[in-house]
Amino acid sequence: MLVIVATPALAGLEGFIKGLSDSGAEVVHARSGMAALEMAKVRAPVLLVVGGDIPDFRPFELVSALTRVNAAINSAVMSPLTSEQFHEDSEGLGILTQIAPHPGEKDALDVMAKLMRIL
């Protein structure tokens, strides 16, 4: 089960990456939104996790672009927005879940549990 984590750097995400891996995911790192989209075209992940600091896309724009590549790929976005604002801003994009801006292992386990419920 392939998961792409799109963020310029993985520093500070070690616990999150461990949680994804411990849940059975093969985790690959994309340093930019364009790299994530290219990976998604070739490898068809089950999940794209978008960091809020992607240099070439706003997070919701990247999710929108992903739907044009492959609408069956699930997405999750690291965001500091309130849940209400996140829902409002992401309406219609089909995002699986919001993730804390600095997620840990528990956040990864929660995301993977949500993902497994819909697969």
C-alpha positions in Angstrom: 0.0 0.0 0.0 1.8 3.1 -1.3 1.6 6.5 0.5 3.2 9.6 -0.9 4.1 12.3 1.6 4.5 15.6 -0.2 6.6 18.1 1.8 9.9 19.7 1.2 11.6 17.9 4.1 10.7 15.0 6.4 12.5 16.5 9.4 10.1 16.5 12.3 7.8 13.9 10.7 9.7 10.8 11.8 6.9 9.6 14.2 4.3 10.2 11.5 6.3 8.3 8.9 6.9 5.5 11.5 3.1 5.2 12.1 2.4 5.0 8.4 5.0 2.3 8.0 3.9 0.4 11.0 0.4 0.4 9.5 1.7 -1.4 6.4 2.3 1.5 4.1 5.3 1.9 1.8 6.1 5.6 2.3 7.7 7.6 -0.5 8.7 11.3 -0.2 7.9 13.9 -2.8 9.7 17.2 -2.2 7.2 19.2 -4.4 3.7 19.0 -5.6 4.8 18.4 -9.1 7.0 15.5 -8.0 4.0 14.1 -6.1 1.8 14.3 -9.2 4.4 12.6 -11.3 4.7 9.8 -8.8 0.9 9.5 -8.6 0.8 9.0 -12.4 3.3 6.2 -12.3 2.8 4.4 -9.0 -0.9 5.0 -8.2 -0.7 5.4 -4.4 -3.7 4.8 -2.1 -3.0 8.1 -0.3 -1.3 11.4 -0.8 -0.4 13.3 2.3 0.1 17.0 1.6 2.2 19.2 3.8 1.2 22.8 4.2 4.7 23.9 3.1 4.7 22.5 -0.5 6.7 25.1 -2.5 4.9 24.9 -5.8 1.2 24.4 -4.9 -1.2 25.5 -2.2 -2.3 22.3 -0.5 -5.9 22.4 -1.7 -4.7 23.2 -5.3 -2.5 20.1 -5.2 -5.4 17.9 -4.1 -7.5 19.4 -7.0 -4.7 18.6 -9.4 -4.4 15.1 -8.0 -8.1 14.5 -8.9 -7.3 15.3 -12.5 -4.4 12.7 -12.4 -6.4 10.0 -10.6 -9.6 10.7 -8.7 -9.4 7.3 -7.0 -6.3 8.4 -4.9 -7.2 9.5 -1.4 -5.7 12.6 0.1 -5.0 14.1 3.6 -3.7 17.6 4.3 -1.6 18.9 7.1 -3.3 22.1 8.1 -3.4 24.6 11.0 -7.0 25.6 10.1 -9.9 25.0 12.4 -11.9 22.0 11.4 -14.8 24.3 10.4 -12.5 26.4 8.2 -10.8 23.4 6.8 -14.1 21.8 5.8 -15.3 25.1 4.2 -12.1 25.7 2.3 -11.8 22.0 1.1 -15.5 21.4 0.3 -15.9 19.4 -2.9 -12.3 18.1 -2.9 -13.1 14.7 -1.2 -10.2 15.0 1.2 -10.1 12.0 3.6 -9.0 14.0 6.6 -7.2 17.0 8.1 -3.9 16.3 9.8 -2.2 18.4 12.4 0.6 20.6 11.0 3.2 18.7 13.0 1.8 15.2 13.1 3.1 12.3 15.1 2.7 8.5 15.2 -0.8 8.6 16.5 -1.9 10.9 13.7 -0.6 8.4 11.2 -2.4 5.6 12.9 -5.6 7.6 12.8 -5.2 8.4 9.1 -4.5 4.8 8.2 -7.5 3.6 10.2 -9.8 6.0 8.3 -8.3 4.9 5.1 -8.8 1.2 5.8 -12.4 1.9 6.6 -13.0 3.1 3.0 -10.8 0.7 1.1 
